[in-house]
Amino acid sequence: MTLLTLELFLVVAGVVVLAVAASIARDASHPRRWGAAAFWALLALALIGGKQLPPMAVGYGLLAMTLLAATRQVEAPGFAAFDPAAIDADVARLRNRLVWPVVLVPVIAIAAGFALPLVRGAGFVLVDPKQGSLVGIGLGCVCAMVVALRVTRERPAPAVAEGGRLLQLLGWTLLLPPMLAALGGIFAKAGVGEVIAQYVAAVLPVQLPVAAVVAYCAGMALFTILLGNAFAAFPVMTLGVGLPFIVQQHGGNPAIMGALGMLSGYCGTLVTPMAANFNLVPVKLLELPDDYAVIRAQAPFAAAIWVFNVTAMAACVYRF
């Protein structure tokens, strides 16, 4: 028997999201009151139900959420502006202690990922080794929340309300990463990689080892730009270009190929609006006048990092 599971933290997240849905439903001033409440309630039910829900029910729920987002029913209301003087006073009072909860999350996640799967007894394990890192992240977030309340001396109710405000500002973009990652898995199952391999072999001189590296890294970046997520592009490009040409045809190292290939995909993440949670949400949170300000700032670095990845892979993947 496993005591701490990922599903437990998903249920906790679902309860929080359900509380946000209930608060929206009670807010008569919300411009999209019932549509927004329905969106967050459907997400909460999916998180709480988990594997107990039929896949078909989850699919129809996602379609309903997509329809609500497409019809602009999930837009956040106009929240009251913060008092700059009060914020400056809190910053002066708390200073570097504000960083403690942020640092605590990765520290606990790494430590718990290694240590928790080792705790076991007669007939039980504390954490499934396959879920150790994810459970560690959940524990890290819970501990960080407790420390944040302690450091700021804030009550739980305002903290929950602020969390709900941030969730509404993120809106439908919260669903993009998991949905795009699932799309990559669907593409891989559908054999898209094999089709890409045929086109690449017909168009590019992949009989040259360096050309295969360029094709793989370029494909990872381009597919990530289109899909918005390197995890979605990875199975497609690895099965279509990486394994057949770099590994099987030229004897490249699959570990080096995969690591630098993912980094090439992340270069695409930096320059695409499809990665809305990275590139569009910060614009909303910071209230920047240019919707593409983050992308413009990141584009030169993305190009430089991509060139470095191609050079490093070409130099190392066939030698180690």
Backbone bond lengths (Angstrom), bond angles and torsions (degrees), N, CA, C in turn:
res aa  C-N    CA-C-N  psi(-1)  N-CA   C-N-CA  omega(-1)  CA-C   N-CA-C  phi
1 M - - - 1.463 - - 1.529 109.24 -
2 T 1.316 116.40 136.28 1.464 122.73 178.56 1.517 109.40 -101.00
3 L 1.333 116.94 126.88 1.456 120.97 -175.31 1.524 112.81 -83.67
4 L 1.331 116.87 -46.42 1.467 120.76 179.55 1.519 108.89 -108.04
5 T 1.320 116.37 119.48 1.458 120.89 -179.25 1.525 110.33 -124.59
6 L 1.308 115.01 160.96 1.460 120.42 176.85 1.522 110.50 -62.64
7 E 1.329 116.58 -35.35 1.462 120.52 -178.76 1.524 111.66 -59.90
8 L 1.334 117.21 -32.84 1.463 120.60 179.09 1.528 110.81 -61.83
9 F 1.330 117.23 -44.13 1.463 120.52 179.84 1.526 111.25 -71.24
10 L 1.334 117.22 -31.33 1.462 119.24 175.27 1.526 111.01 -65.51
11 V 1.331 116.35 -36.85 1.467 119.69 176.74 1.523 110.28 -65.01
12 V 1.333 116.90 -41.78 1.466 120.11 177.61 1.530 110.28 -60.74
13 A 1.333 116.44 -45.12 1.461 119.99 177.32 1.523 110.88 -61.64
14 G 1.335 116.68 -39.54 1.459 120.39 178.83 1.517 112.54 -63.35
15 V 1.317 116.77 -38.38 1.471 120.17 178.15 1.529 110.30 -64.52
16 V 1.339 116.81 -41.01 1.468 120.34 177.86 1.524 110.68 -62.41
17 V 1.336 116.46 -45.32 1.462 120.47 -179.83 1.532 110.24 -64.88
18 L 1.325 117.00 -37.72 1.468 120.19 177.91 1.523 110.89 -63.97
19 A 1.339 117.04 -36.98 1.464 120.01 176.21 1.526 110.82 -64.05
20 V 1.346 117.04 -37.34 1.464 120.62 176.31 1.533 110.08 -63.67
21 A 1.331 116.74 -43.69 1.471 120.25 178.21 1.522 111.16 -60.13
22 A 1.339 117.15 -41.25 1.462 120.73 179.90 1.528 111.28 -66.17
23 S 1.336 116.93 -39.44 1.468 119.59 179.53 1.525 111.23 -66.37
24 I 1.333 116.77 -36.00 1.466 120.00 177.70 1.522 110.09 -66.88
25 A 1.341 116.34 -42.41 1.464 120.00 -179.57 1.533 111.78 -62.35
26 R 1.336 116.94 -29.35 1.469 120.31 -179.93 1.523 112.49 -85.40
27 D 1.339 117.17 -10.36 1.468 121.22 -176.03 1.528 109.86 -89.01
28 A 1.308 116.87 99.13 1.465 121.14 -177.59 1.526 112.48 -68.60
29 S 1.340 118.09 -18.24 1.456 120.92 -179.14 1.530 112.80 -86.94
30 H 1.315 117.74 -5.92 1.468 120.99 -178.53 1.530 109.82 -68.07
31 P 1.344 118.54 128.18 1.470 120.28 -175.71 1.526 113.54 -68.18
32 R 1.317 118.30 -25.49 1.472 122.82 179.12 1.519 109.03 -126.54
33 R 1.297 114.59 54.65 1.459 121.31 -167.70 1.528 113.61 -56.58
34 W 1.313 117.60 -57.04 1.463 120.27 -172.36 1.525 112.07 -78.38
35 G 1.316 117.76 -34.90 1.460 119.42 177.77 1.517 111.92 -65.24
36 A 1.346 116.40 -45.36 1.461 120.42 179.15 1.524 111.00 -65.20
37 A 1.336 116.37 -41.50 1.465 119.51 178.63 1.533 110.86 -62.35
38 A 1.330 116.68 -40.35 1.472 119.88 179.21 1.531 111.04 -65.34
39 F 1.343 117.03 -39.97 1.466 120.70 179.48 1.522 111.01 -59.46
40 W 1.330 116.60 -51.24 1.464 119.77 -176.59 1.517 111.21 -71.51
41 A 1.327 117.69 -30.88 1.463 119.61 176.95 1.531 111.32 -67.03
42 L 1.339 117.09 -40.40 1.468 120.23 176.89 1.526 111.04 -63.40
43 L 1.333 116.88 -41.08 1.459 119.74 177.86 1.526 110.36 -64.53
44 A 1.315 116.91 -41.22 1.465 120.52 179.19 1.522 111.39 -62.31
45 L 1.323 117.18 -42.36 1.468 120.58 179.58 1.529 110.88 -63.86
46 A 1.331 116.99 -38.30 1.469 120.05 178.36 1.524 110.91 -65.24
47 L 1.335 117.19 -39.48 1.460 120.65 179.74 1.526 111.35 -70.40
48 I 1.316 116.54 -42.71 1.465 120.21 -177.76 1.527 110.83 -72.25
49 G 1.332 116.53 -42.68 1.461 119.60 -178.20 1.506 113.30 -69.22
50 G 1.351 116.87 -39.50 1.456 121.44 177.32 1.509 113.59 55.45
51 K 1.320 115.71 -132.32 1.467 121.41 -177.03 1.514 112.82 -71.95
52 Q 1.332 116.95 -12.38 1.462 119.32 179.59 1.527 112.17 -74.61
53 L 1.326 116.98 -20.20 1.459 120.53 179.94 1.518 110.66 -82.35
54 P 1.329 118.47 142.97 1.469 120.14 174.79 1.527 110.66 -63.96
55 P 1.319 118.79 138.39 1.470 120.44 179.29 1.521 113.16 -54.23
56 M 1.320 117.17 -35.14 1.464 120.11 179.67 1.527 110.94 -63.99
57 A 1.337 116.45 -39.19 1.462 119.67 179.09 1.523 110.79 -65.21
58 V 1.339 117.35 -40.81 1.461 120.94 178.07 1.531 110.12 -64.24
59 G 1.343 116.60 -39.87 1.456 120.32 179.12 1.516 112.41 -62.69
60 Y 1.335 116.70 -45.90 1.464 119.46 177.96 1.536 111.09 -65.52
61 G 1.346 116.55 -34.16 1.453 119.37 176.48 1.518 111.86 -63.54
62 L 1.351 117.06 -41.30 1.464 120.91 177.58 1.525 111.38 -65.33
63 L 1.334 116.66 -37.66 1.460 119.09 176.73 1.522 111.09 -63.67
64 A 1.339 116.33 -40.83 1.467 119.73 178.12 1.526 110.79 -64.72
65 M 1.322 117.10 -40.20 1.470 120.47 178.17 1.531 110.80 -65.38
66 T 1.332 116.11 -38.80 1.467 119.91 177.79 1.523 110.87 -63.67
67 L 1.322 116.58 -41.14 1.464 120.85 178.16 1.521 110.76 -63.72
68 L 1.326 117.51 -42.33 1.469 120.54 178.63 1.529 110.75 -63.30
69 A 1.344 116.31 -40.55 1.468 119.13 179.11 1.524 111.05 -68.50
70 A 1.339 116.97 -39.86 1.460 120.64 -178.13 1.524 111.83 -66.54
71 T 1.315 117.46 -30.35 1.459 121.55 179.69 1.537 112.35 -92.73
72 R 1.340 116.01 15.17 1.466 122.97 175.39 1.529 112.85 58.90
73 Q 1.320 115.62 40.35 1.457 119.66 177.00 1.523 112.76 -92.72
74 V 1.334 117.01 -4.08 1.464 120.18 -173.32 1.525 111.39 -110.27
75 E 1.310 117.60 11.94 1.458 120.29 -178.86 1.531 110.56 -67.31
76 A 1.323 115.03 141.13 1.465 120.21 -179.39 1.522 110.05 -75.41
77 P 1.327 117.12 147.58 1.467 118.99 177.20 1.517 110.75 -74.42
78 G 1.311 115.76 173.19 1.460 119.74 176.40 1.517 110.34 -79.15
79 F 1.326 116.92 108.39 1.445 120.54 -178.23 1.529 110.15 -82.00
80 A 1.322 114.86 154.81 1.463 120.23 178.68 1.526 109.70 -65.42
81 A 1.321 115.85 140.19 1.462 120.72 -179.03 1.530 110.30 -70.12
82 F 1.331 115.23 147.36 1.450 120.47 177.91 1.525 110.28 -77.04
83 D 1.309 115.13 154.50 1.458 121.19 176.08 1.530 108.16 -85.08
84 P 1.347 118.88 111.53 1.469 120.17 -178.16 1.520 113.04 -58.10
85 A 1.334 117.09 -36.30 1.462 119.62 -179.68 1.519 111.51 -64.64
86 A 1.345 116.35 -39.67 1.470 119.89 178.91 1.526 110.94 -67.17
87 I 1.339 116.82 -38.63 1.460 120.49 178.14 1.522 110.76 -64.04
88 D 1.349 116.58 -44.49 1.465 120.40 179.25 1.526 110.66 -62.35
89 A 1.314 116.77 -36.94 1.465 120.27 179.82 1.529 110.64 -67.36
90 D 1.336 116.79 -41.28 1.469 120.19 178.11 1.524 111.30 -65.33
91 V 1.325 116.94 -40.77 1.468 120.65 178.75 1.522 110.42 -63.47
92 A 1.331 117.20 -43.32 1.466 120.53 179.14 1.527 111.30 -64.69
93 R 1.336 117.18 -33.00 1.463 120.52 -178.71 1.532 111.93 -77.38
94 L 1.327 116.65 -40.50 1.467 120.68 -173.69 1.524 112.59 -89.89
95 R 1.327 116.92 -35.03 1.468 122.75 178.61 1.535 110.91 51.78
96 N 1.341 117.83 -131.37 1.460 121.26 -173.06 1.526 113.81 -71.62
97 R 1.312 116.89 -10.33 1.473 119.10 178.42 1.524 112.00 -64.50
98 L 1.322 116.69 -19.60 1.467 119.74 176.81 1.517 112.12 -63.41
99 V 1.335 117.12 -24.19 1.468 120.75 -176.90 1.521 111.50 -80.35
100 W 1.326 118.15 -21.59 1.459 120.60 -173.95 1.530 113.27 -55.63
101 P 1.336 119.94 -49.66 1.473 118.39 -179.92 1.531 112.92 -62.06
102 V 1.344 117.12 -33.97 1.464 120.20 -179.74 1.521 110.59 -66.56
103 V 1.331 116.83 -43.32 1.461 121.20 -179.58 1.523 110.86 -69.88
104 L 1.322 116.36 -30.11 1.461 120.67 -176.05 1.525 112.47 -64.18
105 V 1.328 117.51 -33.32 1.466 120.49 -176.70 1.532 111.87 -60.96
106 P 1.347 120.03 -56.09 1.468 118.22 -179.46 1.523 113.09 -66.73
107 V 1.346 117.81 -33.41 1.471 119.87 179.95 1.521 110.32 -62.31
108 I 1.322 116.77 -49.60 1.461 120.43 179.95 1.522 110.79 -67.31
109 A 1.325 117.11 -38.64 1.471 120.00 -179.82 1.523 111.05 -60.59
110 I 1.333 117.67 -44.63 1.465 120.73 -179.22 1.525 110.82 -68.94
111 A 1.341 116.08 -46.85 1.466 119.62 -178.62 1.523 111.38 -63.58
112 A 1.323 116.46 -45.06 1.460 119.95 -179.21 1.520 111.55 -67.56
113 G 1.337 116.88 -36.08 1.463 119.71 179.21 1.511 112.71 -60.51
114 F 1.327 116.60 -33.43 1.466 120.61 177.92 1.532 112.26 -84.77
115 A 1.333 116.94 -40.67 1.461 120.33 -168.80 1.525 114.02 -88.16
116 L 1.321 118.11 -41.98 1.463 120.32 -172.15 1.532 113.69 -60.77
117 P 1.345 120.24 -40.48 1.473 118.61 179.14 1.527 113.56 -63.76
118 L 1.337 117.44 -16.56 1.462 120.20 -179.79 1.525 112.33 -81.95
119 V 1.348 116.76 -15.97 1.464 120.67 -179.02 1.526 108.49 -82.96
120 R 1.306 115.96 113.75 1.459 120.88 -178.50 1.514 109.08 -152.90
121 G 1.314 115.31 160.30 1.456 120.93 179.41 1.508 110.65 -146.88
122 A 1.313 115.68 -158.99 1.465 120.53 -177.99 1.524 109.93 -72.08
123 G 1.303 116.07 105.56 1.459 120.67 175.33 1.509 115.57 84.28
124 F 1.334 118.50 6.10 1.457 118.68 178.76 1.527 109.98 -147.67
125 V 1.341 114.64 155.26 1.468 122.60 169.00 1.517 106.81 -127.77
126 L 1.318 115.52 145.33 1.469 118.39 -178.62 1.520 111.18 -69.62
127 V 1.349 116.83 -44.38 1.461 121.88 -178.21 1.517 108.70 -141.72
128 D 1.321 115.78 138.21 1.448 120.89 173.08 1.531 108.82 -65.50
129 P 1.356 118.15 127.37 1.477 119.00 -179.31 1.523 113.84 -54.02
130 K 1.329 118.01 -30.36 1.458 120.82 179.70 1.525 112.02 -70.43
131 Q 1.334 117.26 -21.38 1.458 121.26 -178.67 1.523 112.72 -110.18
132 G 1.332 117.30 9.39 1.459 120.46 -174.06 1.515 113.66 -56.57
133 S 1.333 117.32 -47.64 1.467 120.51 -177.95 1.519 111.48 -66.01
134 L 1.332 116.89 -42.00 1.467 120.11 -177.75 1.523 110.99 -68.89
135 V 1.329 116.86 -40.97 1.464 119.69 175.85 1.526 109.80 -63.88
136 G 1.341 116.97 -37.77 1.455 120.37 176.92 1.511 112.23 -60.86
137 I 1.330 117.45 -39.61 1.468 120.45 177.11 1.525 110.20 -63.85
138 G 1.337 116.87 -41.50 1.462 119.86 177.94 1.516 112.08 -61.94
139 L 1.325 116.70 -44.73 1.462 119.92 177.38 1.524 111.11 -63.59
140 G 1.344 115.68 -39.79 1.455 119.51 179.11 1.519 111.99 -61.12
141 C 1.325 116.80 -41.25 1.467 120.35 179.46 1.528 111.49 -66.08
142 V 1.334 116.77 -41.11 1.474 120.08 179.03 1.524 110.07 -64.39
143 C 1.333 116.92 -46.62 1.464 120.37 179.49 1.528 111.11 -63.82
144 A 1.332 117.27 -39.39 1.457 120.65 179.13 1.525 110.75 -63.67
145 M 1.332 116.98 -38.18 1.462 119.65 177.51 1.524 111.32 -63.21
146 V 1.336 116.57 -43.20 1.471 120.12 179.06 1.527 110.49 -62.89
147 V 1.333 116.67 -45.18 1.462 120.45 -179.95 1.529 110.53 -64.98
148 A 1.335 117.24 -39.39 1.465 120.43 179.68 1.530 110.97 -62.51
149 L 1.330 117.30 -42.16 1.466 120.19 177.37 1.520 110.86 -64.16
150 R 1.335 114.97 -37.82 1.471 119.03 179.98 1.535 111.18 -68.19
151 V 1.332 116.30 -44.14 1.458 120.79 -176.36 1.531 110.78 -67.97
152 T 1.329 116.44 -44.23 1.468 119.99 -176.71 1.521 113.10 -84.42
153 R 1.358 116.78 -11.59 1.468 121.81 -177.13 1.526 110.83 58.11
154 E 1.322 114.41 36.05 1.464 120.90 -179.87 1.518 109.28 -95.20
155 R 1.323 116.44 149.47 1.462 120.44 176.34 1.525 110.07 -80.92
156 P 1.338 117.84 155.20 1.471 120.11 -177.67 1.525 113.87 -61.03
157 A 1.338 117.55 -37.78 1.469 119.78 -175.20 1.533 112.58 -60.77
158 P 1.340 120.76 -49.97 1.472 119.39 176.49 1.518 112.95 -62.74
159 A 1.344 116.77 -33.62 1.467 119.28 179.01 1.520 110.70 -65.32
160 V 1.338 116.43 -41.90 1.466 119.98 177.50 1.525 110.63 -64.54
161 A 1.330 116.67 -40.14 1.468 120.45 178.40 1.528 110.91 -62.38
162 E 1.345 117.18 -40.88 1.464 120.44 178.11 1.527 110.76 -66.42
163 G 1.345 116.63 -38.14 1.462 119.27 175.13 1.517 112.13 -61.70
164 G 1.322 116.59 -39.53 1.457 119.93 176.52 1.513 112.30 -65.28
165 R 1.327 117.42 -36.58 1.465 120.54 177.27 1.525 110.73 -63.49
166 L 1.325 116.90 -43.68 1.458 120.23 178.77 1.518 111.32 -65.19
167 L 1.330 117.61 -39.28 1.467 120.15 177.41 1.522 110.97 -60.70
168 Q 1.321 116.85 -41.52 1.462 119.58 -179.98 1.523 111.37 -68.72
169 L 1.340 117.80 -33.66 1.460 119.89 176.85 1.525 110.68 -67.71
170 L 1.335 116.79 -37.69 1.465 119.96 176.47 1.518 110.84 -68.10
171 G 1.327 116.76 -42.30 1.461 121.59 175.37 1.518 113.73 60.37
172 W 1.336 115.93 -140.18 1.459 121.50 -175.04 1.527 112.74 -67.36
173 T 1.348 117.91 -18.86 1.465 118.98 179.78 1.523 112.03 -63.21
174 L 1.316 116.97 -17.76 1.462 120.72 178.14 1.525 111.80 -61.57
175 L 1.335 116.73 -26.63 1.465 120.87 -176.59 1.522 113.65 -89.53
176 L 1.329 117.27 -11.79 1.465 118.92 -175.41 1.535 113.93 -60.18
177 P 1.337 120.56 -49.94 1.469 119.01 -177.14 1.525 114.08 -57.11
178 P 1.360 120.13 -51.58 1.476 117.63 -179.46 1.522 113.49 -65.91
179 M 1.342 117.49 -35.89 1.460 119.34 -178.49 1.528 111.43 -70.22
180 L 1.335 117.37 -38.50 1.457 120.04 178.95 1.523 111.28 -71.06
181 A 1.342 116.94 -36.29 1.463 119.77 175.86 1.524 110.43 -63.54
182 A 1.327 116.93 -40.50 1.469 120.19 176.54 1.520 111.11 -64.80
183 L 1.334 116.64 -34.86 1.462 120.20 178.21 1.525 110.95 -62.92
184 G 1.334 116.99 -38.94 1.456 119.67 176.82 1.510 112.12 -61.50
185 G 1.326 117.24 -40.36 1.465 120.72 176.56 1.516 112.16 -63.72
186 I 1.332 116.29 -38.49 1.469 120.08 178.03 1.518 110.81 -65.00
187 F 1.339 116.54 -43.03 1.461 120.36 177.37 1.526 111.42 -59.05
188 A 1.346 115.70 -42.16 1.463 119.23 -179.57 1.523 110.76 -64.41
189 K 1.336 117.32 -42.41 1.468 120.98 179.30 1.522 111.53 -66.11
190 A 1.330 116.57 -32.01 1.461 120.80 -177.58 1.527 112.88 -79.47
191 G 1.326 117.93 -5.37 1.460 120.93 178.35 1.508 114.34 83.08
192 V 1.348 117.39 22.89 1.457 119.71 178.86 1.525 110.60 -63.14
193 G 1.335 117.06 -33.60 1.455 120.37 179.92 1.519 113.00 -60.28
194 E 1.307 117.00 -38.84 1.465 120.06 179.64 1.527 111.23 -66.21
195 V 1.325 116.24 -39.09 1.469 119.75 177.88 1.523 110.34 -64.47
196 I 1.335 116.19 -42.97 1.467 119.80 178.86 1.524 110.32 -62.34
197 A 1.334 117.48 -39.89 1.468 120.91 179.16 1.523 111.15 -59.50
198 Q 1.330 117.16 -39.79 1.456 120.59 179.69 1.524 111.28 -65.50
199 Y 1.333 116.43 -44.24 1.463 119.82 -179.41 1.525 111.23 -67.78
200 V 1.326 117.29 -41.03 1.460 120.46 -179.54 1.521 110.56 -63.97
201 A 1.336 116.20 -43.39 1.464 119.89 179.67 1.519 111.61 -64.30
202 A 1.334 117.00 -31.14 1.458 120.45 -178.44 1.534 112.28 -79.93
203 V 1.338 117.32 -27.86 1.467 120.66 -172.68 1.528 112.58 -101.07
204 L 1.333 117.63 -38.68 1.459 121.20 -173.11 1.527 111.58 -108.39
205 P 1.321 117.09 152.25 1.474 120.64 179.22 1.528 111.21 -81.25
206 V 1.328 116.64 66.75 1.461 120.51 -175.52 1.524 112.45 -71.37
207 Q 1.342 117.70 -3.57 1.466 118.77 173.06 1.521 110.70 -68.86
208 L 1.343 116.26 -14.89 1.462 120.98 174.07 1.529 108.55 -91.85
209 P 1.331 118.55 126.34 1.471 120.53 -177.23 1.528 113.71 -55.46
210 V 1.320 117.67 -41.82 1.463 120.63 -178.58 1.525 111.01 -66.24
211 A 1.342 116.56 -37.37 1.466 120.16 178.77 1.523 110.87 -64.36
212 A 1.332 117.23 -36.37 1.464 120.47 177.78 1.523 110.88 -64.92
213 V 1.330 116.24 -38.64 1.471 120.33 178.09 1.525 110.63 -65.02
214 V 1.328 116.82 -46.04 1.471 120.26 179.89 1.529 110.64 -62.51
215 A 1.336 116.24 -41.81 1.467 119.83 -179.90 1.521 111.06 -62.88
216 Y 1.329 116.77 -41.43 1.467 120.53 -178.76 1.530 111.08 -67.43
217 C 1.331 116.84 -48.89 1.462 120.24 -178.51 1.531 111.61 -65.70
218 A 1.329 116.81 -39.19 1.460 120.04 177.62 1.522 111.06 -66.98
219 G 1.318 116.54 -41.09 1.465 119.96 178.10 1.513 111.93 -63.70
220 M 1.339 117.51 -40.03 1.463 120.11 177.90 1.528 110.88 -61.48
221 A 1.335 116.45 -44.45 1.467 119.36 -179.69 1.529 111.59 -66.31
222 L 1.342 116.89 -44.91 1.466 120.08 -177.18 1.519 111.88 -66.99
223 F 1.339 117.04 -44.30 1.466 119.19 179.35 1.520 111.04 -65.10
224 T 1.325 117.10 -34.68 1.459 119.45 176.97 1.523 110.64 -66.84
225 I 1.325 117.25 -38.50 1.465 120.22 176.64 1.526 110.68 -61.42
226 L 1.329 116.94 -39.58 1.461 120.84 -179.28 1.521 112.36 -74.25
227 L 1.345 116.70 -40.75 1.452 120.62 -174.34 1.521 112.89 -94.92
228 G 1.337 116.94 -18.71 1.450 120.19 177.63 1.508 115.09 83.27
229 N 1.329 118.42 3.61 1.457 120.56 -174.91 1.517 109.29 -152.72
230 A 1.340 117.26 124.83 1.468 120.82 179.91 1.519 111.70 -66.23
231 F 1.339 117.60 -28.14 1.462 120.00 178.04 1.527 111.12 -66.56
232 A 1.321 116.54 -29.82 1.466 119.70 176.91 1.525 110.97 -74.84
233 A 1.329 116.64 -35.65 1.462 120.19 -178.63 1.524 112.41 -77.39
234 F 1.322 117.45 -28.38 1.461 120.86 -171.70 1.532 114.06 -59.87
235 P 1.343 119.59 -52.08 1.470 117.48 -178.88 1.521 113.07 -63.57
236 V 1.332 116.75 -34.83 1.464 120.05 -178.44 1.523 110.84 -67.63
237 M 1.334 117.27 -51.46 1.461 120.57 -176.31 1.523 112.45 -74.09
238 T 1.309 117.71 -31.60 1.464 119.51 179.55 1.522 110.94 -69.96
239 L 1.321 116.32 -42.46 1.464 119.42 178.03 1.523 111.74 -73.28
240 G 1.354 116.47 -29.38 1.459 119.20 -175.70 1.515 114.37 -88.60
241 V 1.336 117.31 -32.56 1.464 120.60 -175.10 1.525 111.91 -126.01
242 G 1.328 116.80 -50.07 1.452 120.35 -172.64 1.514 114.47 -60.27
243 L 1.317 117.35 -57.30 1.462 119.89 -176.78 1.529 113.31 -68.27
244 P 1.348 119.49 -48.17 1.472 117.76 -176.23 1.526 114.19 -68.03
245 F 1.328 118.65 -33.96 1.460 119.96 -173.89 1.536 112.63 -101.75
246 I 1.332 117.11 -51.38 1.468 118.82 -176.86 1.524 111.80 -73.06
247 V 1.331 117.18 -45.70 1.467 120.49 -174.27 1.523 111.75 -85.91
248 Q 1.346 117.25 -56.18 1.460 120.11 -172.86 1.529 112.45 -75.82
249 Q 1.327 117.36 -44.65 1.466 119.36 -175.76 1.534 112.60 -78.20
250 H 1.353 116.39 -39.46 1.464 119.24 -174.30 1.526 113.70 -111.61
251 G 1.334 117.84 -0.01 1.459 120.55 175.89 1.510 114.93 71.70
252 G 1.316 117.79 32.36 1.459 121.10 -179.80 1.511 112.59 -74.50
253 N 1.329 115.78 162.06 1.462 122.56 179.31 1.533 109.07 -80.10
254 P 1.335 119.22 118.76 1.477 120.15 -175.80 1.524 113.42 -67.41
255 A 1.349 117.39 -30.69 1.464 119.29 -179.57 1.530 111.06 -68.22
256 I 1.329 116.34 -46.47 1.474 119.75 178.07 1.519 109.90 -64.35
257 M 1.325 116.92 -42.12 1.462 120.61 179.19 1.528 111.32 -59.48
258 G 1.333 116.72 -47.21 1.455 120.13 -177.67 1.522 112.73 -65.50
259 A 1.338 117.03 -42.35 1.466 120.23 -178.10 1.528 111.34 -64.64
260 L 1.334 116.95 -50.22 1.467 119.81 -178.95 1.531 111.26 -72.72
261 G 1.329 116.95 -27.53 1.461 119.64 175.70 1.516 112.00 -65.54
262 M 1.342 117.22 -42.14 1.462 120.09 176.72 1.525 110.91 -63.93
263 L 1.336 116.42 -39.69 1.467 119.00 177.69 1.530 110.98 -63.22
264 S 1.325 116.96 -35.04 1.470 119.80 175.85 1.524 110.68 -66.53
265 G 1.326 116.13 -36.73 1.459 119.11 175.57 1.515 112.20 -64.46
266 Y 1.318 116.56 -39.10 1.464 119.62 178.57 1.528 111.59 -62.96
267 C 1.328 117.05 -27.82 1.473 119.40 174.78 1.524 110.19 -61.68
268 G 1.333 116.48 -36.98 1.463 119.94 175.12 1.515 111.99 -67.56
269 T 1.345 116.66 -34.61 1.465 120.07 178.07 1.520 111.44 -59.66
270 L 1.320 116.79 -34.87 1.462 120.81 -175.89 1.520 113.45 -69.37
271 V 1.334 118.37 -17.14 1.470 119.95 -172.24 1.527 113.16 -123.42
272 T 1.323 118.29 16.71 1.464 118.97 -177.71 1.523 111.70 -121.23
273 P 1.329 118.49 134.27 1.463 120.43 174.20 1.525 112.50 -70.52
274 M 1.352 117.16 -13.99 1.455 119.49 176.31 1.530 111.26 -63.89
275 A 1.335 117.13 -28.50 1.465 120.93 173.87 1.527 107.86 -83.47
276 A 1.316 114.63 64.86 1.467 120.11 -170.40 1.525 112.13 -63.17
277 N 1.333 117.21 -35.31 1.460 118.78 -178.06 1.525 111.94 -65.43
278 F 1.340 117.73 -24.93 1.463 121.48 178.03 1.530 112.17 -92.74
279 N 1.319 117.42 -40.24 1.458 120.55 -166.60 1.520 115.16 -108.97
280 L 1.323 118.46 -22.88 1.461 120.07 -179.46 1.522 112.69 -106.38
281 V 1.344 116.42 -37.46 1.460 119.39 -179.86 1.525 112.29 -61.39
282 P 1.367 119.75 -43.72 1.468 118.20 177.20 1.524 112.92 -58.15
283 V 1.334 117.30 -33.44 1.463 120.11 177.58 1.523 110.34 -62.04
284 K 1.342 116.44 -41.50 1.459 119.89 179.31 1.524 111.30 -69.48
285 L 1.334 115.61 -43.13 1.463 118.72 -177.57 1.526 111.68 -65.50
286 L 1.340 116.30 -36.89 1.464 120.62 -179.63 1.525 112.85 -90.19
287 E 1.360 116.09 -4.13 1.467 122.09 178.43 1.523 111.29 56.11
288 L 1.345 115.89 47.94 1.458 120.71 178.44 1.528 110.09 -79.77
289 P 1.320 118.98 146.35 1.471 120.55 -177.76 1.522 113.19 -73.38
290 D 1.340 118.54 -26.70 1.459 122.73 -178.22 1.532 109.52 -99.67
291 D 1.334 116.91 119.10 1.461 120.86 -178.89 1.527 112.48 -62.42
292 Y 1.317 117.36 -25.05 1.464 121.11 -177.11 1.530 111.81 -109.60
293 A 1.312 117.30 24.20 1.466 120.84 -178.07 1.523 111.45 -62.73
294 V 1.330 117.20 -41.28 1.465 120.39 -179.06 1.521 110.44 -66.30
295 I 1.337 116.56 -42.73 1.466 120.14 -179.51 1.519 110.78 -64.32
296 R 1.330 116.99 -41.98 1.471 120.08 179.76 1.527 110.88 -61.78
297 A 1.309 116.79 -38.53 1.466 120.07 -178.77 1.522 111.47 -71.71
298 Q 1.329 116.93 -30.75 1.467 120.50 -174.74 1.519 113.32 -89.44
299 A 1.326 118.48 -20.72 1.467 121.60 -172.70 1.529 113.90 -56.83
300 P 1.342 120.35 -47.28 1.478 118.64 179.87 1.524 112.62 -61.12
301 F 1.334 116.86 -38.88 1.463 119.90 179.27 1.525 110.86 -68.55
302 A 1.343 116.54 -36.50 1.467 119.88 178.16 1.524 110.61 -62.11
303 A 1.331 116.93 -43.39 1.467 120.51 179.84 1.526 111.03 -64.12
304 A 1.335 116.98 -43.64 1.467 120.24 -179.23 1.529 111.35 -65.44
305 I 1.335 116.84 -41.85 1.464 120.11 -179.64 1.527 110.50 -67.08
306 W 1.339 117.31 -37.15 1.468 120.07 179.30 1.531 110.76 -63.92
307 V 1.317 116.78 -43.47 1.465 119.90 177.66 1.527 110.37 -61.36
308 F 1.316 117.19 -41.72 1.471 120.41 177.89 1.531 110.52 -62.04
309 N 1.335 117.59 -43.17 1.466 120.57 -179.56 1.525 111.59 -61.35
310 V 1.328 116.58 -44.08 1.461 120.34 179.18 1.527 110.15 -62.13
311 T 1.327 116.34 -45.25 1.468 120.41 -179.32 1.520 111.22 -63.55
312 A 1.341 116.37 -43.98 1.465 120.01 -178.73 1.526 111.04 -66.18
313 M 1.342 117.35 -40.97 1.459 118.89 179.65 1.518 111.18 -67.11
314 A 1.325 117.56 -43.20 1.463 119.87 179.71 1.529 111.28 -62.00
315 A 1.344 117.01 -33.17 1.455 120.52 -178.12 1.525 113.12 -81.44
316 C 1.322 117.77 -26.49 1.472 119.97 -170.35 1.525 114.79 -113.47
317 V 1.327 118.49 -32.01 1.461 119.22 -168.55 1.524 113.76 -65.25
318 Y 1.317 117.98 -26.55 1.464 120.66 -179.04 1.530 113.49 -99.43
319 R 1.343 116.39 1.34 1.464 119.19 -175.82 1.511 113.50 -111.41
320 F 1.327 118.81 -12.34 1.458 121.10 -175.90 1.522 110.19 -123.67
